[in-house]
Amino acid sequence: MSVFTKTVLATGADGRACWQAETLALSEGKPQARLSPLQPSGGYQLRESPVGFRSEFHCTEHPQWVFILRGQMEIGLQDGSVRVFGPGEHFYSADLLPAGAVFDARLHGHCSRQLGPEPLVTLFLRG
């Protein structure tokens, strides 16, 4: 059976954002076009971030897919690691603030920024 690897920005057991890989079975469709089971969604938003955009550390408020439509997006974690996503790439953002925790910018979440000479255009699809 074919699988789709889902790159997930999650909250680890220590409360810090981390990258994880999950798989979704491509169990439907036809041999020439395998599909996952239909997933629920709760709407979408488009965003354009200008050249030079940079966020502070924050947690995802609602789990959502992030699809890069144009430009490049860098995601930075508290451990200093970064990942860059370009057009056609995506990840599932689910680094929620742990239940009962008070947000601490030195511990929780991730930051993002636009890279390169063109604005960043993203599609956020709520999971």
N, C-alpha and C positions, 0 to 999 in steps of 0.2 A: 504494500500500500504506500502511496506517495504521502509526503508530509510537507507542510509549510513551516518554516522556522520563523517564529515570532520573536523579535528583539524587544525586550521589555525593560523599561526604566522602572524599577521597583523600589520598595523600601525593605531593606534587610532587617534581620532580627535585632541588629544594633541600632535601628532607627535611621541609618544613613541610606541615601540613595545608592543603588547599585544596578549593574546591568545583568540581566538574566536571559536565557534563551528557553523558549517553550516551543512545543510543536503542536500543530493542529493537523489532524488527519484530513487528507483530501480524499474523502470516502464517497463522494457523490459525483455526479456528472458522467462523462464518458471517458474511455481510455485516452482519447486525444485531447480532452479538456477536463481535467480533474478539478473538482470543487470541494471546498469545505462545507460542512453543514451551515445553513443560514445563521448568522450571528445577529443578536439584537443591536440596535443603535438608537441614539437619542438625539439626533440632529447634528448639524455640522456648522462650522464657522470658517471663513476665509480670513487670513491676516496678511497684511503687507507690512514688513518691518524695514525701515529705511537703512541705507548704508550707515554703519556706525552703531546700530542698535545693540544694546547690551542690557540684560536683565540683572537684577540682584538675585541672590539665592532665594528660592521659593519652592514650595511643594505643589504638586498637581492638585487642583481642587476636585476635579472629576476625571476618572480614568478616560483616556481618549487616545485614538490613533492620531499620529502626527505624520502627514505626508508632505514632503518637500516638493513644491511645484516649480519653483525657480530660485536660484541663488544657493547659498550654502548656510547651514545652521550648525553651530558648534554647541555641544552640550558638555558642561563641566560639572564634575562631581567634587564633593568635599575632600576626597583623597588626592585631588590635583589631576586626575585623569580627565581626558577629553575625548569626545568622539565627534566626527564631522559627518554630516549627512548632506547629500546633494540631490538634485532633481531626480525624481523617480524612486528615491529611498524613503524609508519610513521606520517608525518605531511606535511602540505602545507605551504611552506615558501613564504610569500608575504609581508614582512615588508619593503616596499620600502621607500626611502627617499621622504618626501613630496615635491610636485612640488614647485620649486623656493627656497627650503631650501638649506643651506650649511651644510654639515655633521658636527655634534657636537657629539663627543664620550661620552659626559656626558648626552646626551638627546636621541639620535637616536640609533636604531638598537638593536642587540643582540650579545652575544658572545657564542661560543661553545667550548666544550672540550671533549676529549676522557676520558672515565672512565674505570677502571679495568685493568686486566693483559694482555688483548689481543688488537691488533690494531683494530681501528674502520674502518669498510668497509661500505660505503654508496653508494646508487644509487640516482642520481639527475635526475629527469625527468621534463624537462621544460614544463610548462603549456601553 
